[in-house]
Amino acid sequence: MPETPRLHTNSQTVSLSFETTLIQSCMRLEAPEELVLDYTRAMMAFLLFNPAPESVLMIGLGGGSMLKYLHRHLPTTDFTAVEINQGVIDMRDEFMIPPDSARLRIVCADGAVFVRRPPRRYDVILVDGFTGEGLPEALCSRSFYQHCRAALAPKGWLVANVQADTDETREVMRRLGKAFSGAVISAESDEGGNDIALAGEAKELANGLAHFEERWAALAPVHKEILAASSSRFQRALLKSVRLMPPAAA
């Protein structure tokens, strides 16, 4: 059964947690669309490869930080957020999440089930589904990642938030590597508490490295600001990954 979400408020912030004291999402009242938590900023790394996706699927809503940021700054993108916990969805007004519209919808469903038969293919899939105990097995199994890959459009990207440098992290990365034929990179979030994995097509990773500097130069200033701390780590991860690719893949 889904855990009961807990809302915490003070004069400056609203935050969400479950049974533990670990904060799952945080919003500053004076800047509700700001990405407060460092890992959410690092998860925007897909913008280095596709700064204007047509469609984004989010698995895990929380306080909607990434949804609000992207909804504001990607005005032509279609968004679907899948959240298993209706209690979390019921807090959308407290977190100032925009109402459903022609280009935004929040669905109460199991994300692992949703990607088995998605209604469309997506340019980006963001996976950030945690319980109070951590990353649920259903959202980090090899079959889940295989379904995510099948749900991606050509040249699409999967971005997954996993816990930093643990035995579980290494196993998750192995599963991702198998599901995406090794076309996976990862980098630590700004403060090192999370690893952010980025998976797609090998050719697109190589292309991302070849055009990294020009893509960075063309990125909107607001995106440069949030990626300033992690962009160099993703660039190094790209360099290492492409060097290890077989010549035909690169």
MIDOGU-654784 format. One record per residue (C-alpha): residue number from 1; residue in one letter; y, z, x. Coordinates in pm, 1 decimal. Layout:
BEGIN
resi->NUM&resn->a&y->Y&z->Z&x->X
...
END
This chain:
BEGIN
resi->1&resn->m&y->0.0&z->0.0&x->0.0
resi->2&resn->p&y->353.5&z->-73.7&x->124.5
resi->3&resn->e&y->533.0&z->224.7&x->268.8
resi->4&resn->t&y->829.1&z->382.2&x->94.9
resi->5&resn->p&y->1150.2&z->263.8&x->262.8
resi->6&resn->r&y->1416.4&z->520.0&x->345.1
resi->7&resn->l&y->1787.0&z->452.1&x->338.0
resi->8&resn->h&y->2018.4&z->635.7&x->578.2
resi->9&resn->t&y->2395.2&z->617.0&x->542.3
resi->10&resn->n&y->2698.3&z->757.0&x->718.2
resi->11&resn->s&y->3063.7&z->662.5&x->738.5
resi->12&resn->q&y->2992.2&z->368.1&x->971.0
resi->13&resn->t&y->2638.9&z->238.8&x->917.9
resi->14&resn->v&y->2353.5&z->188.5&x->674.3
resi->15&resn->s&y->2003.7&z->184.4&x->820.2
resi->16&resn->l&y->1643.9&z->151.3&x->706.9
resi->17&resn->s&y->1329.3&z->329.8&x->819.6
resi->18&resn->f&y->980.4&z->399.8&x->687.2
resi->19&resn->e&y->763.3&z->707.5&x->736.7
resi->20&resn->t&y->870.6&z->754.1&x->1096.5
resi->21&resn->t&y->1222.9&z->805.0&x->1230.0
resi->22&resn->l&y->1217.7&z->461.6&x->1396.5
resi->23&resn->i&y->1508.5&z->253.7&x->1267.6
resi->24&resn->q&y->1388.3&z->-82.9&x->1134.9
resi->25&resn->s&y->1729.1&z->-225.5&x->1047.2
resi->26&resn->c&y->2093.0&z->-124.6&x->1085.8
resi->27&resn->m&y->2418.7&z->-256.4&x->939.7
resi->28&resn->r&y->2775.9&z->-171.5&x->1032.0
resi->29&resn->l&y->2977.0&z->-132.7&x->712.3
resi->30&resn->e&y->3282.9&z->-299.3&x->860.2
resi->31&resn->a&y->3080.1&z->-598.2&x->984.1
resi->32&resn->p&y->2775.3&z->-643.1&x->756.9
resi->33&resn->e&y->2675.6&z->-979.1&x->910.4
resi->34&resn->e&y->2677.5&z->-852.5&x->1269.1
resi->35&resn->l&y->2348.1&z->-835.0&x->1458.2
resi->36&resn->v&y->2349.8&z->-467.5&x->1557.3
resi->37&resn->l&y->1999.1&z->-424.8&x->1698.9
resi->38&resn->d&y->1941.4&z->-594.5&x->2032.3
resi->39&resn->y&y->1612.0&z->-759.7&x->1943.0
resi->40&resn->t&y->1768.2&z->-944.2&x->1648.2
resi->41&resn->r&y->2015.8&z->-1104.3&x->1887.6
resi->42&resn->a&y->1736.3&z->-1220.1&x->2117.0
resi->43&resn->m&y->1549.3&z->-1370.9&x->1821.5
resi->44&resn->m&y->1833.0&z->-1618.7&x->1783.0
resi->45&resn->a&y->1704.4&z->-1795.6&x->2097.1
resi->46&resn->f&y->1571.5&z->-2078.5&x->1881.3
resi->47&resn->l&y->1934.8&z->-2192.5&x->1849.2
resi->48&resn->l&y->1910.3&z->-2307.6&x->2211.5
resi->49&resn->f&y->1655.7&z->-2565.3&x->2093.6
resi->50&resn->n&y->1771.7&z->-2638.2&x->1739.3
resi->51&resn->p&y->2125.8&z->-2521.8&x->1657.5
resi->52&resn->a&y->2115.4&z->-2665.2&x->1304.2
resi->53&resn->p&y->1768.8&z->-2634.7&x->1146.7
resi->54&resn->e&y->1721.2&z->-2774.2&x->797.9
resi->55&resn->s&y->1491.2&z->-2490.1&x->691.5
resi->56&resn->v&y->1409.5&z->-2137.9&x->807.5
resi->57&resn->l&y->1127.6&z->-1910.6&x->689.3
resi->58&resn->m&y->1157.5&z->-1538.6&x->759.0
resi->59&resn->i&y->855.5&z->-1311.6&x->734.2
resi->60&resn->g&y->989.8&z->-960.6&x->697.6
resi->61&resn->l&y->1329.6&z->-889.3&x->543.8
resi->62&resn->g&y->1425.2&z->-534.4&x->638.7
resi->63&resn->g&y->1799.1&z->-492.8&x->595.6
resi->64&resn->g&y->1846.7&z->-867.6&x->614.8
resi->65&resn->s&y->2044.1&z->-867.4&x->940.8
resi->66&resn->m&y->1916.5&z->-1202.5&x->1066.2
resi->67&resn->l&y->1926.6&z->-1355.0&x->720.6
resi->68&resn->k&y->2291.7&z->-1259.8&x->671.5
resi->69&resn->y&y->2394.4&z->-1379.4&x->1016.7
resi->70&resn->l&y->2222.9&z->-1714.4&x->983.8
resi->71&resn->h&y->2325.5&z->-1765.2&x->621.2
resi->72&resn->r&y->2688.1&z->-1732.7&x->728.7
resi->73&resn->h&y->2677.6&z->-1937.8&x->1046.5
resi->74&resn->l&y->2432.5&z->-2211.1&x->941.1
resi->75&resn->p&y->2593.0&z->-2324.7&x->614.8
resi->76&resn->t&y->2363.8&z->-2624.2&x->556.4
resi->77&resn->t&y->2031.6&z->-2448.3&x->627.2
resi->78&resn->d&y->1780.8&z->-2357.2&x->355.1
resi->79&resn->f&y->1639.6&z->-2002.3&x->381.2
resi->80&resn->t&y->1325.8&z->-1837.0&x->245.6
resi->81&resn->a&y->1258.7&z->-1470.6&x->324.3
resi->82&resn->v&y->915.7&z->-1323.6&x->245.0
resi->83&resn->e&y->892.2&z->-945.8&x->217.4
resi->84&resn->i&y->577.7&z->-759.8&x->112.4
resi->85&resn->n&y->758.3&z->-440.1&x->9.6
resi->86&resn->q&y->948.4&z->-461.0&x->-320.3
resi->87&resn->g&y->1120.7&z->-133.7&x->-233.9
resi->88&resn->v&y->1282.8&z->-305.0&x->65.3
resi->89&resn->i&y->1396.5&z->-596.6&x->-150.7
resi->90&resn->d&y->1543.1&z->-350.7&x->-401.0
resi->91&resn->m&y->1781.9&z->-231.5&x->-127.1
resi->92&resn->r&y->1939.7&z->-574.7&x->-80.5
resi->93&resn->d&y->2265.5&z->-469.4&x->-245.8
resi->94&resn->e&y->2300.5&z->-166.9&x->-16.5
resi->95&resn->f&y->2267.1&z->-404.5&x->279.0
resi->96&resn->m&y->2504.0&z->-661.6&x->125.6
resi->97&resn->i&y->2244.2&z->-938.4&x->130.1
resi->98&resn->p&y->2371.7&z->-1244.3&x->-58.0
resi->99&resn->p&y->2213.1&z->-1318.4&x->-396.9
resi->100&resn->d&y->1949.5&z->-1586.6&x->-434.4
resi->101&resn->s&y->2094.8&z->-1934.1&x->-459.1
resi->102&resn->a&y->2003.6&z->-2299.7&x->-422.0
resi->103&resn->r&y->1961.9&z->-2248.9&x->-46.0
resi->104&resn->l&y->1846.2&z->-1885.7&x->-27.6
resi->105&resn->r&y->1555.3&z->-1708.6&x->-188.2
resi->106&resn->i&y->1375.7&z->-1378.9&x->-126.7
resi->107&resn->v&y->1008.9&z->-1370.7&x->-225.2
resi->108&resn->c&y->799.9&z->-1056.0&x->-267.6
resi->109&resn->a&y->469.5&z->-1158.6&x->-112.0
resi->110&resn->d&y->235.0&z->-1101.0&x->179.5
resi->111&resn->g&y->370.5&z->-1318.2&x->460.6
resi->112&resn->a&y->23.4&z->-1375.7&x->604.7
resi->113&resn->v&y->-90.6&z->-1514.4&x->268.7
resi->114&resn->f&y->229.7&z->-1713.0&x->213.7
resi->115&resn->v&y->191.8&z->-1922.4&x->529.6
resi->116&resn->r&y->-160.2&z->-2027.9&x->437.1
resi->117&resn->r&y->-20.9&z->-2250.7&x->159.8
resi->118&resn->p&y->352.9&z->-2276.4&x->215.9
resi->119&resn->p&y->558.5&z->-2482.1&x->-32.4
resi->120&resn->r&y->704.1&z->-2687.7&x->253.1
resi->121&resn->r&y->714.3&z->-2711.1&x->632.4
resi->122&resn->y&y->983.8&z->-2525.2&x->822.6
resi->123&resn->d&y->1192.5&z->-2600.6&x->1129.3
resi->124&resn->v&y->1191.6&z->-2231.2&x->1226.7
resi->125&resn->i&y->967.1&z->-1939.5&x->1133.1
resi->126&resn->l&y->1095.1&z->-1592.9&x->1225.5
resi->127&resn->v&y->831.6&z->-1317.7&x->1219.8
resi->128&resn->d&y->967.3&z->-964.4&x->1212.0
resi->129&resn->g&y->729.0&z->-767.7&x->994.3
resi->130&resn->f&y->677.9&z->-410.0&x->1109.6
resi->131&resn->t&y->552.9&z->-95.4&x->939.4
resi->132&resn->g&y->629.5&z->259.4&x->1048.2
resi->133&resn->e&y->319.9&z->236.4&x->1270.3
resi->134&resn->g&y->411.5&z->-90.6&x->1438.1
resi->135&resn->l&y->307.8&z->-454.9&x->1413.5
resi->136&resn->p&y->43.3&z->-504.3&x->1141.5
resi->137&resn->e&y->-269.7&z->-690.6&x->1242.6
resi->138&resn->a&y->-224.2&z->-943.5&x->959.8
resi->139&resn->l&y->99.4&z->-1065.4&x->1121.3
resi->140&resn->c&y->-32.5&z->-1105.5&x->1475.1
resi->141&resn->s&y->-384.4&z->-1241.5&x->1433.8
resi->142&resn->r&y->-485.3&z->-1574.4&x->1582.8
resi->143&resn->s&y->-544.0&z->-1718.4&x->1234.2
resi->144&resn->f&y->-194.9&z->-1609.3&x->1126.0
resi->145&resn->y&y->-39.6&z->-1790.7&x->1421.5
resi->146&resn->q&y->-252.9&z->-2097.3&x->1349.3
resi->147&resn->h&y->-125.3&z->-2099.8&x->991.8
resi->148&resn->c&y->231.3&z->-2061.3&x->1120.0
resi->149&resn->r&y->184.9&z->-2359.7&x->1349.3
resi->150&resn->a&y->55.4&z->-2568.1&x->1058.9
resi->151&resn->a&y->356.3&z->-2459.0&x->849.8
resi->152&resn->l&y->604.3&z->-2580.8&x->1110.8
resi->153&resn->a&y->775.3&z->-2916.4&x->1090.6
resi->154&resn->p&y->748.5&z->-3148.0&x->1393.0
resi->155&resn->k&y->944.2&z->-2994.9&x->1682.4
resi->156&resn->g&y->947.6&z->-2663.9&x->1491.1
resi->157&resn->w&y->965.3&z->-2316.8&x->1645.1
resi->158&resn->l&y->794.8&z->-1986.1&x->1580.3
resi->159&resn->v&y->988.8&z->-1679.1&x->1693.7
resi->160&resn->a&y->803.4&z->-1347.5&x->1684.2
resi->161&resn->n&y->916.7&z->-993.4&x->1756.2
resi->162&resn->v&y->645.5&z->-793.9&x->1934.5
resi->163&resn->q&y->650.3&z->-458.3&x->2106.5
resi->164&resn->a&y->744.3&z->-460.8&x->2473.2
resi->165&resn->d&y->483.7&z->-479.5&x->2749.9
resi->166&resn->t&y->181.9&z->-300.6&x->2606.7
resi->167&resn->d&y->-185.4&z->-393.7&x->2596.0
resi->168&resn->e&y->-124.4&z->-503.9&x->2236.9
resi->169&resn->t&y->163.0&z->-726.7&x->2349.6
resi->170&resn->r&y->-55.6&z->-900.6&x->2605.0
resi->171&resn->e&y->-326.2&z->-957.5&x->2343.7
resi->172&resn->v&y->-70.5&z->-1094.3&x->2096.3
resi->173&resn->m&y->57.8&z->-1335.6&x->2362.0
resi->174&resn->r&y->-297.4&z->-1453.7&x->2429.8
resi->175&resn->r&y->-346.1&z->-1523.5&x->2059.4
resi->176&resn->l&y->-16.8&z->-1710.4&x->2042.7
resi->177&resn->g&y->-109.8&z->-1912.3&x->2347.9
resi->178&resn->k&y->-437.8&z->-2018.9&x->2193.1
resi->179&resn->a&y->-276.1&z->-2107.6&x->1859.5
resi->180&resn->f&y->1.0&z->-2310.7&x->2027.1
resi->181&resn->s&y->-203.3&z->-2461.1&x->2311.3
resi->182&resn->g&y->-18.3&z->-2254.6&x->2570.1
resi->183&resn->a&y->332.7&z->-2366.5&x->2467.6
resi->184&resn->v&y->471.7&z->-2013.0&x->2448.8
resi->185&resn->i&y->742.5&z->-1827.1&x->2636.1
resi->186&resn->s&y->871.1&z->-1473.3&x->2595.6
resi->187&resn->a&y->1163.8&z->-1262.6&x->2707.6
resi->188&resn->e&y->1266.9&z->-902.1&x->2668.3
resi->189&resn->s&y->1540.8&z->-814.1&x->2424.0
resi->190&resn->d&y->1877.8&z->-694.5&x->2555.1
resi->191&resn->e&y->1769.4&z->-333.9&x->2602.1
resi->192&resn->g&y->1406.4&z->-405.4&x->2687.3
resi->193&resn->g&y->1248.4&z->-241.6&x->2382.4
resi->194&resn->n&y->1094.2&z->-558.1&x->2240.7
resi->195&resn->d&y->943.4&z->-882.1&x->2363.6
resi->196&resn->i&y->1055.2&z->-1191.6&x->2177.2
resi->197&resn->a&y->801.8&z->-1475.2&x->2181.8
resi->198&resn->l&y->899.2&z->-1836.5&x->2122.4
resi->199&resn->a&y->625.7&z->-2091.2&x->2050.1
resi->200&resn->g&y->639.3&z->-2462.4&x->1973.7
resi->201&resn->e&y->540.6&z->-2792.2&x->2133.8
resi->202&resn->a&y->495.1&z->-2826.2&x->2509.2
resi->203&resn->k&y->720.3&z->-3133.3&x->2521.7
resi->204&resn->e&y->996.8&z->-2941.8&x->2344.9
resi->205&resn->l&y->973.9&z->-2655.6&x->2594.4
resi->206&resn->a&y->1011.0&z->-2902.4&x->2879.9
resi->207&resn->n&y->1295.5&z->-3075.5&x->2699.6
resi->208&resn->g&y->1461.9&z->-2738.9&x->2643.0
resi->209&resn->l&y->1458.9&z->-2668.0&x->3014.5
resi->210&resn->a&y->1584.4&z->-3015.2&x->3108.3
resi->211&resn->h&y->1881.7&z->-2987.4&x->2873.0
resi->212&resn->f&y->1938.1&z->-2612.0&x->2884.0
resi->213&resn->e&y->2285.0&z->-2615.9&x->3040.1
resi->214&resn->e&y->2427.2&z->-2883.9&x->2812.7
resi->215&resn->r&y->2281.0&z->-2720.3&x->2504.6
resi->216&resn->w&y->2429.6&z->-2388.7&x->2610.1
resi->217&resn->a&y->2768.5&z->-2553.4&x->2659.4
resi->218&resn->a&y->2751.7&z->-2709.0&x->2311.8
resi->219&resn->l&y->2646.5&z->-2387.3&x->2137.2
resi->220&resn->a&y->2895.3&z->-2229.4&x->1897.6
resi->221&resn->p&y->3091.4&z->-1942.2&x->2058.7
resi->222&resn->v&y->2953.9&z->-1688.0&x->1810.1
resi->223&resn->h&y->2598.7&z->-1778.6&x->1914.4
resi->224&resn->k&y->2688.8&z->-1766.8&x->2283.1
resi->225&resn->e&y->2816.7&z->-1414.4&x->2234.4
resi->226&resn->i&y->2496.3&z->-1282.1&x->2083.5
resi->227&resn->l&y->2271.3&z->-1468.8&x->2329.5
resi->228&resn->a&y->2475.4&z->-1386.3&x->2640.4
resi->229&resn->a&y->2239.7&z->-1109.5&x->2753.0
resi->230&resn->s&y->1908.8&z->-1286.2&x->2686.5
resi->231&resn->s&y->1978.5&z->-1656.5&x->2748.9
resi->232&resn->s&y->1914.4&z->-1636.6&x->3124.1
resi->233&resn->r&y->1582.8&z->-1458.0&x->3061.8
resi->234&resn->f&y->1470.3&z->-1736.6&x->2828.5
resi->235&resn->q&y->1581.0&z->-1995.6&x->3082.9
resi->236&resn->r&y->1370.2&z->-1827.0&x->3352.7
resi->237&resn->a&y->1076.6&z->-1806.6&x->3111.3
resi->238&resn->l&y->1114.7&z->-2179.5&x->3040.5
resi->239&resn->l&y->1119.7&z->-2260.9&x->3410.6
resi->240&resn->k&y->804.2&z->-2060.3&x->3474.3
resi->241&resn->s&y->627.8&z->-2208.5&x->3172.5
resi->242&resn->v&y->713.2&z->-2571.0&x->3248.6
resi->243&resn->r&y->602.9&z->-2530.1&x->3611.0
resi->244&resn->l&y->261.2&z->-2419.5&x->3486.5
resi->245&resn->m&y->221.7&z->-2708.9&x->3240.5
resi->246&resn->p&y->-3.0&z->-3003.2&x->3327.1
resi->247&resn->p&y->210.5&z->-3306.2&x->3424.4
resi->248&resn->a&y->121.6&z->-3496.1&x->3106.1
resi->249&resn->a&y->238.0&z->-3208.5&x->2884.6
resi->250&resn->a&y->570.1&z->-3167.7&x->3062.5
END
